Amino acid sequence: MIRRLAASVAVLLMLSGCTAAAKPDEPDVPSPFAACHALPGKTEIPEMPDVSLRCFTGGGTVSLRTLSVPTVINIWGSWCGPCREELPIFQGLADRADGQFTVLSVNTKDTRNRGADFGTDASVSFPTLFDPEMTFATKIGATMLPATVFINADRKMYVHRAAMDVDELIEQVRKHIGVTVTR
C-alpha cells in the first residue's frame, strides 16, 4: 500500500513538474530567428498602424510604429505556398543589406512550432515577429499573403501585396527605399 502511494506521488510530482516547466507561448521547436533587440527606432512612422508584436524569440514586444528606418518587412505564414518560396529570398536580401537597411519578417496566422519548423527548414535567421491573429496584415490591408512593407528613410511606407522573385525584390528595394543591392 505504501509503495503504491509512493509511486502515485512520484508520478504526480513528475507530471506537475512537466506541466509547470512548459510555457504555452514557446515553441517545442527552437527558434531559428535572430533576436529583435536592434529593431526599434527613435522616430515615429506616421503611416504605420499602432501595432506591437512579440519577437518570435521572446524578450518582449516591438512597436511597428517606431522601427529603425529604412526597413523591409515581409509578412508570411508557413501554410502559404508563395510565402514558402519567397521567404528564403528575403534571407538573401538580409544577408546583402550590409547595414544600409533592416530586414525583418512577421510570421502570421500560424503556430510558433510551424513557423519555427519552416524557418529552420528554409535556413531563415533574420529577426521575426509573431502575429498569430494576423493583426498587422489586416491593419495594412494585406488580406492575402505574402505581403511586403517598405519604409524609406523619410518614414514613407509602401505595401507590396504579391510574391516577388529576387530581381523584383531588388527593384522594389531600389524604388521604395532608395538602396541598390546586388543579386
C-alpha positions as CSV (number, residue, x, y, z in Angstrom):
1,M,0.0,0.0,0.0
2,I,2.8,2.5,0.9
3,R,4.7,1.5,-2.2
4,R,1.6,2.2,-4.4
5,L,1.1,5.6,-2.6
6,A,4.7,6.5,-3.0
7,A,4.6,5.6,-6.7
8,S,1.4,7.6,-7.2
9,V,3.0,10.6,-5.5
10,A,6.1,10.2,-7.7
11,V,4.0,10.1,-10.9
12,L,2.1,13.2,-9.7
13,L,5.3,15.1,-9.0
14,M,6.7,14.2,-12.4
15,L,3.6,15.3,-14.2
16,S,3.3,18.5,-12.3
17,G,7.0,19.2,-13.0
18,C,6.4,18.6,-16.7
19,T,3.4,20.9,-16.9
20,A,4.9,23.6,-14.7
21,A,8.0,23.8,-16.9
22,A,6.1,24.0,-20.2
23,K,5.3,27.5,-21.4
24,P,2.4,27.6,-23.8
25,D,3.8,30.6,-25.8
26,E,7.1,28.9,-26.6
27,P,7.6,26.5,-29.5
28,D,8.8,23.0,-28.9
29,V,10.9,23.6,-31.9
30,P,13.8,26.0,-31.2
31,S,13.6,29.3,-33.0
32,P,16.0,29.8,-35.9
33,F,15.3,33.6,-35.9
34,A,17.6,36.4,-34.6
35,A,16.6,38.4,-31.5
36,C,14.7,41.7,-32.1
37,H,16.7,44.0,-29.8
38,A,18.1,46.1,-32.7
39,L,14.7,46.7,-34.4
40,P,13.1,49.6,-32.5
41,G,14.0,53.1,-33.7
42,K,13.5,56.5,-32.2
43,T,11.3,58.2,-34.8
44,E,7.7,57.5,-35.4
45,I,6.4,56.2,-38.7
46,P,3.2,58.1,-39.2
47,E,1.6,55.8,-41.8
48,M,2.3,52.6,-39.8
49,P,-0.6,51.3,-37.7
50,D,-0.1,51.4,-33.9
51,V,0.6,47.7,-33.5
52,S,3.1,46.0,-31.2
53,L,4.1,42.3,-31.8
54,R,6.1,39.9,-29.8
55,C,9.5,38.9,-31.0
56,F,9.4,35.3,-32.2
57,T,12.4,34.5,-30.0
58,G,10.8,36.1,-26.9
59,G,12.1,39.1,-25.0
60,G,9.1,41.4,-25.3
61,T,7.2,43.3,-27.9
62,V,8.3,45.6,-30.8
63,S,6.3,48.6,-31.8
64,L,5.9,48.6,-35.6
65,R,5.3,52.4,-35.5
66,T,8.8,53.1,-34.2
67,L,11.1,50.8,-36.2
68,S,14.6,51.7,-37.4
69,V,14.4,53.1,-41.0
70,P,14.8,52.2,-43.8
71,T,13.2,48.8,-43.2
72,V,11.7,46.0,-45.3
73,I,9.1,43.8,-43.6
74,N,8.0,40.5,-45.1
75,I,4.7,39.1,-43.9
76,W,4.4,35.3,-44.2
77,G,2.8,32.1,-42.9
78,S,4.2,28.6,-43.1
79,W,0.9,27.5,-44.6
80,C,1.2,29.9,-47.6
81,G,2.9,28.3,-50.7
82,P,4.1,31.5,-52.2
83,C,5.5,32.6,-48.8
84,R,7.5,29.4,-48.6
85,E,9.1,30.2,-51.9
86,E,9.7,33.9,-51.1
87,L,11.0,33.9,-47.5
88,P,14.4,32.4,-48.4
89,I,14.8,35.3,-51.0
90,F,14.3,37.7,-48.1
91,Q,17.1,35.9,-46.2
92,G,19.3,36.6,-49.2
93,L,18.3,40.3,-49.0
94,A,19.0,40.4,-45.3
95,D,22.4,38.9,-45.9
96,R,23.2,41.6,-48.5
97,A,21.6,44.6,-46.6
98,D,25.1,45.5,-45.4
99,G,23.8,47.8,-42.6
100,Q,22.0,50.0,-45.2
101,F,18.6,48.9,-44.0
102,T,16.8,46.4,-41.8
103,V,15.1,43.3,-42.9
104,L,12.5,41.6,-40.7
105,S,9.5,39.4,-41.0
106,V,6.2,38.8,-39.4
107,N,5.0,35.2,-39.1
108,T,1.2,35.5,-39.1
109,K,-1.9,33.3,-38.7
110,D,0.4,30.5,-37.8
111,T,1.6,28.5,-34.8
112,R,5.0,29.0,-33.3
113,N,6.0,25.4,-33.9
114,R,5.1,25.6,-37.6
115,G,6.8,28.9,-38.0
116,A,10.0,27.7,-36.3
117,D,9.9,24.5,-38.3
118,F,9.7,26.3,-41.6
119,G,12.2,28.9,-40.6
120,T,14.7,26.1,-39.8
121,D,13.9,24.2,-43.0
122,A,14.4,27.4,-45.1
123,S,17.6,28.5,-43.2
124,V,16.0,31.8,-42.3
125,S,17.7,33.6,-39.4
126,F,16.8,37.3,-39.6
127,P,14.6,38.9,-36.9
128,T,11.0,37.8,-37.0
129,L,7.9,38.9,-35.1
130,F,4.9,36.7,-34.2
131,D,1.3,37.7,-35.1
132,P,-1.0,34.6,-34.8
133,E,-4.1,36.8,-35.1
134,M,-3.0,38.4,-38.4
135,T,-3.4,41.9,-36.7
136,F,-0.7,43.7,-38.6
137,A,-1.5,42.3,-42.1
138,T,-5.2,43.2,-41.5
139,K,-4.4,46.8,-40.4
140,I,-2.4,47.4,-43.5
141,G,-4.9,45.8,-45.8
142,A,-2.9,42.8,-46.7
143,T,-5.6,40.2,-46.9
144,M,-3.6,37.7,-48.9
145,L,0.0,36.6,-48.3
146,P,2.8,37.2,-48.9
147,A,2.9,40.9,-48.4
148,T,5.9,43.2,-48.0
149,V,6.1,46.6,-46.4
150,F,8.9,49.0,-47.5
151,I,9.7,52.0,-45.2
152,N,12.2,54.5,-46.5
153,A,14.5,56.9,-44.5
154,D,11.8,59.6,-44.8
155,R,9.4,57.2,-43.0
156,K,7.2,56.8,-46.0
157,M,5.6,53.4,-46.3
158,Y,4.6,51.3,-49.4
159,V,2.8,47.9,-49.2
160,H,3.5,45.4,-52.0
161,R,0.7,42.7,-52.0
162,A,2.2,39.9,-54.1
163,A,5.1,37.4,-54.0
164,M,8.4,38.5,-55.6
165,D,11.4,36.8,-57.1
166,V,14.9,38.0,-56.5
167,D,15.0,40.6,-59.3
168,E,11.6,42.1,-58.4
169,L,12.6,42.4,-54.8
170,I,15.8,44.1,-55.7
171,E,13.9,46.5,-57.9
172,Q,11.3,47.2,-55.2
173,V,14.0,47.9,-52.6
174,R,15.6,50.4,-55.0
175,K,12.3,52.0,-55.9
176,H,10.8,52.3,-52.4
177,I,13.7,52.7,-50.0
178,G,16.3,54.1,-52.4
179,V,19.0,51.5,-51.8
180,T,20.7,49.4,-54.5
181,V,21.5,45.8,-53.7
182,T,23.2,43.3,-55.9
183,R,21.9,39.9,-56.8
